[in-house]
């Protein structure tokens, strides 16, 4: 048995940072997903094994809340652990911290498992004799709120429509989870980001989209420095809902 909590070091590479020298949220998201991948592979229920049996993890929800975003060349650590595992979903948490142990922020995520041939949900407790259950960590606290149900009205403004290409597609054949994060955060310009930082980011993946789909992004302000975004693909099919809170 390995330890239930995995801890992985990363660096805020300068080309992954914005004009304020802060790590871009999309790249932080990549690091969180990499940590989840390292953790699950090392413990026998990751993508390396799943590919051999035509299964895959699919990210369903992600919420990240940051008090401080690492800056260019900063080294930081991501801890990750499985909070719960049910038949079709598992909850995985993250803690992001600096070299001195100061916690910069936390993340919560929900994952499902699918059969890559049928694209249907699969019982994750059947994988590798249910080994994920051996790594559930019930003691470590993740103090941020779980993802909320993003509520939007029909009056949300259509801000942008974009095309999708080769670089938008991940190894599962659908639009990359992190690409949606980038598309959402591109709805605000440099002037806005010169005065605001992202405090909390939530995204819920409702349906798959694929290369060639046109994505329409709708935005609605729902509070002070709080915005909700809906992404629909060709045919007005909703694929993503997101909430962004700035400070």
C-alpha positions as CSV (number, residue, x, y, z in Angstrom):
1,X,0.0,0.0,0.0
2,X,1.2,3.4,-0.9
3,X,0.3,6.5,1.1
4,X,-3.2,7.7,0.5
5,X,-2.2,11.3,-0.2
6,X,0.1,12.0,-3.1
7,X,2.3,15.1,-3.2
8,X,3.9,16.4,-6.4
9,X,6.2,19.3,-7.2
10,X,5.6,21.7,-10.1
11,X,7.0,25.0,-11.3
12,X,5.2,28.1,-12.6
13,X,7.0,28.1,-15.9
14,X,7.3,31.7,-17.3
15,X,5.6,30.8,-20.6
16,X,2.6,29.5,-18.6
17,X,2.1,32.8,-16.8
18,X,0.1,35.9,-17.7
19,X,1.2,39.5,-18.1
20,X,1.1,39.9,-14.3
21,X,3.6,37.0,-14.0
22,X,0.9,34.9,-12.4
23,X,0.4,31.2,-13.4
24,X,-2.6,31.0,-15.7
25,X,-5.6,29.2,-14.2
26,X,-5.7,26.9,-17.2
27,X,-2.1,25.8,-16.5
28,X,-2.9,25.4,-12.8
29,X,-5.8,23.2,-13.9
30,X,-3.3,21.1,-16.0
31,X,-1.1,20.6,-13.0
32,X,-4.0,19.5,-10.9
33,X,-5.0,17.0,-13.5
34,X,-1.4,15.8,-13.8
35,X,-1.3,15.3,-10.1
36,X,-4.5,13.2,-10.2
37,X,-3.0,11.2,-13.1
38,X,0.2,10.5,-11.2
39,X,-1.6,9.6,-8.1
40,X,-4.1,7.2,-9.8
41,X,-1.5,5.5,-12.0
42,X,0.8,4.8,-9.1
43,X,-2.0,3.2,-7.2
44,X,-3.3,0.9,-10.0
45,X,-6.4,2.7,-11.2
46,X,-5.0,5.3,-13.6
47,X,-5.1,5.9,-17.3
48,X,-2.1,3.6,-18.1
49,X,-4.0,0.6,-16.8
50,X,-7.5,1.8,-17.9
51,X,-6.3,2.1,-21.6
52,X,-5.6,-1.6,-21.6
53,X,-9.3,-2.4,-20.7
54,X,-10.9,0.4,-22.9
55,X,-11.8,2.6,-19.9
56,X,-11.0,6.2,-19.1
57,X,-11.5,8.8,-16.4
58,X,-13.7,11.8,-17.4
59,X,-13.7,15.0,-15.4
60,X,-17.2,16.0,-14.4
61,X,-16.7,19.0,-12.1
62,X,-13.8,21.1,-10.9
63,X,-13.7,23.9,-8.4
64,X,-10.5,25.8,-7.5
65,X,-10.3,28.5,-4.9
66,X,-7.0,30.4,-4.6
67,X,-5.8,33.0,-2.1
68,X,-2.4,33.4,-4.0
69,X,-1.5,32.3,-7.5
70,X,2.2,31.2,-8.0
71,X,4.3,33.6,-10.0
72,X,6.9,32.9,-12.7
73,X,9.6,30.5,-11.6
74,X,7.9,29.7,-8.3
75,X,8.0,26.1,-7.2
76,X,4.9,24.8,-5.6
77,X,3.4,21.5,-4.5
78,X,0.0,19.8,-5.3
79,X,-1.3,17.3,-2.8
80,X,-4.2,15.1,-4.0
81,X,-6.4,12.5,-2.4
82,X,-9.6,10.6,-3.0
83,X,-12.3,11.8,-0.6
84,X,-15.1,9.3,-1.6
85,X,-15.7,6.6,-4.2
86,X,-19.1,5.5,-5.3
87,X,-20.3,3.3,-8.1
88,X,-20.2,5.9,-10.9
89,X,-18.4,8.9,-9.4
90,X,-15.4,9.7,-7.2
91,X,-14.6,12.9,-5.4
92,X,-10.9,13.9,-5.5
93,X,-9.5,16.9,-3.7
94,X,-6.3,19.1,-4.0
95,X,-4.2,21.4,-1.9
96,X,-1.8,23.8,-3.5
97,X,1.1,25.0,-1.3
98,X,4.4,26.9,-1.4
99,X,7.9,25.8,-0.4
100,X,7.3,27.1,3.2
101,X,4.2,25.0,3.5
102,X,1.9,28.0,3.1
103,X,-1.4,26.8,1.5
104,X,-2.2,28.9,-1.6
105,X,-5.5,27.3,-2.3
106,X,-7.6,24.2,-2.7
107,X,-9.5,22.3,-5.3
108,X,-12.4,19.9,-5.5
109,X,-13.2,17.6,-8.4
110,X,-15.7,14.9,-9.4
111,X,-14.8,12.2,-11.9
112,X,-16.7,9.5,-13.8
113,X,-15.4,6.5,-15.6
114,X,-16.5,5.6,-19.1
115,X,-16.1,2.7,-21.5
116,X,-14.2,4.3,-24.4
117,X,-15.9,2.0,-26.9
118,X,-19.5,2.6,-25.9
119,X,-19.0,6.0,-24.2
120,X,-21.3,4.8,-21.4
121,X,-20.6,5.1,-17.7
122,X,-18.7,2.2,-16.1
123,X,-18.7,1.0,-12.5
124,X,-15.4,2.3,-11.2
125,X,-15.5,0.0,-8.1
126,X,-15.0,-3.0,-10.4
127,X,-11.6,-1.7,-11.6
128,X,-8.5,-3.6,-10.4
129,X,-10.6,-5.3,-7.7
130,X,-11.9,-2.0,-6.4
131,X,-8.4,-0.8,-5.4
132,X,-9.6,2.8,-5.3
133,X,-11.5,2.0,-2.1
134,X,-8.2,1.3,-0.4
135,X,-7.0,4.8,-0.9
136,X,-10.0,6.8,0.4
137,X,-8.7,9.5,2.7
138,X,-11.3,10.6,5.3
139,X,-9.2,12.6,7.7
140,X,-7.6,15.3,5.5
141,X,-9.9,18.4,5.2
142,X,-10.6,20.3,2.0
143,X,-12.2,23.5,3.4
144,X,-13.6,25.0,0.3
145,X,-17.2,24.6,-0.8
146,X,-18.2,21.9,-3.2
147,X,-19.2,22.9,-6.8
148,X,-22.5,24.7,-6.9
149,X,-25.3,24.4,-9.3
150,X,-24.7,27.2,-11.7
151,X,-27.9,29.0,-12.3
152,X,-28.4,31.2,-15.4
153,X,-31.3,32.9,-17.0
154,X,-32.4,32.9,-20.6
155,X,-31.2,36.5,-20.8
156,X,-27.5,35.6,-20.6
157,X,-25.5,37.6,-23.2
158,X,-23.9,35.8,-26.1
159,X,-20.4,37.1,-26.0
160,X,-18.4,35.0,-28.5
161,X,-18.7,32.0,-30.8
162,X,-15.5,30.1,-31.6
163,X,-14.4,27.2,-33.8
164,X,-12.6,24.0,-32.5
165,X,-9.5,22.5,-34.0
166,X,-6.9,19.8,-33.6
167,X,-5.2,21.5,-30.6
168,X,-8.5,21.6,-28.7
169,X,-8.9,17.8,-28.6
170,X,-7.5,15.5,-25.8
171,X,-6.5,11.8,-25.8
172,X,-10.1,10.8,-25.3
173,X,-11.1,12.3,-28.6
174,X,-13.2,15.2,-27.2
175,X,-12.5,18.8,-26.4
176,X,-9.9,19.1,-23.7
177,X,-11.3,20.0,-20.2
178,X,-8.7,22.7,-19.8
179,X,-9.4,24.3,-23.1
180,X,-12.9,25.2,-21.8
181,X,-11.3,26.9,-18.8
182,X,-9.2,29.0,-21.2
183,X,-12.2,29.9,-23.4
184,X,-14.2,31.0,-20.4
185,X,-11.5,33.2,-18.9
186,X,-10.7,34.8,-22.3
187,X,-14.1,36.5,-22.0
188,X,-12.4,39.3,-19.9
189,X,-9.7,41.5,-21.3
190,X,-6.3,42.6,-20.1
191,X,-7.6,45.7,-18.5
192,X,-10.0,43.7,-16.3
193,X,-7.2,41.3,-15.2
194,X,-4.9,44.3,-14.4
195,X,-7.4,45.2,-11.7
196,X,-8.8,41.7,-10.7
197,X,-7.6,38.3,-9.8
198,X,-9.5,35.0,-10.0
199,X,-10.5,33.9,-6.5
200,X,-12.7,30.9,-7.3
201,X,-13.3,29.1,-10.6
202,X,-15.9,26.4,-11.1
203,X,-16.7,24.3,-14.2
204,X,-19.2,21.6,-14.8
205,X,-18.9,19.4,-17.9
206,X,-22.4,18.6,-19.1
207,X,-21.8,16.9,-22.4
208,X,-19.0,16.2,-24.9
209,X,-18.0,18.3,-27.8
210,X,-15.7,17.4,-30.6
211,X,-13.4,18.9,-33.2
212,X,-15.5,20.9,-35.7
213,X,-18.1,21.9,-33.2
214,X,-18.7,25.7,-32.9
215,X,-18.9,26.8,-29.3
216,X,-21.1,29.7,-28.2
217,X,-20.3,31.3,-24.9
218,X,-23.0,33.1,-22.9
219,X,-22.1,35.3,-19.9
220,X,-24.2,36.7,-17.0
221,X,-23.3,38.7,-14.0
222,X,-24.8,37.0,-10.9
223,X,-23.2,39.0,-8.1
224,X,-20.5,41.5,-7.2
225,X,-17.4,40.3,-9.2
226,X,-19.3,37.0,-9.8
227,X,-20.1,35.8,-13.3
228,X,-21.6,32.6,-14.8
229,X,-20.8,31.3,-18.2
230,X,-22.7,28.7,-20.3
231,X,-21.1,27.1,-23.4
232,X,-23.2,25.5,-26.1
233,X,-22.1,23.5,-29.1
234,X,-23.6,23.3,-32.6
235,X,-27.3,22.8,-32.3
236,X,-27.5,24.9,-29.1
237,X,-26.6,21.8,-27.0
238,X,-25.2,22.8,-23.6
239,X,-21.8,21.3,-22.9
240,X,-20.3,23.4,-20.0
241,X,-21.4,25.6,-17.2
242,X,-18.9,27.7,-15.2
243,X,-18.8,30.3,-12.4
244,X,-16.0,32.8,-11.9
245,X,-15.5,34.9,-8.7
246,X,-12.9,37.7,-8.8
247,X,-11.3,39.8,-6.1
